[in-house]
């Protein structure tokens, strides 16, 4: 089991598999593995199922995000800020230089949502919808909205994304529950060259078998 990826079911942090002598001791004692972040111990089998389930959900999201940003125009600074409309130009606005950076950031923001989905809470939700130019159906950015499941739906995040500069992105994060996660206009969006752009929802995907235990 020690060569398989492991993940903590509590905080969704990767756990380094025991190696060398500690791997041998772990095997003999059938010991649990400990998360270095939250300190919880887990059986390696459960930690492996958690890792597999998490990667299933994150993989679906990654493919969709990559496809969705392909629809967006590259904006200069002022138009990008106009799309995001941040209340304060503070720490919640970020410039990402590459798609990889954007992906790493979104995976941190929505980690609790992927964790809950991996644990089988199917009320946890994440959507990717177009962010239209005001008064038109032309998509200028993306709106990612996610909330946790299992009676923690109030844990919610909205992340707005625009393409900024030749390869980069600009993002604006707000936390808290949104009563209107999907504006009506988001369902009628097109790219600059007229390709229709659809809303994506994690609820449209089937869970892996088996789901992680909780
Ligand atoms: Zn943990």
Boltz pocket constraint, residues with backbone or C-beta under 6 A from the ligand:
constraints:
  - pocket:
      binder: B
      contacts: [[A, 8], [A, 9], [A, 10], [A, 11], [A, 12], [A, 13], [A, 35], [A, 36], [A, 37], [A, 38], [A, 39], [A, 40]]
      max_distance: 6.0
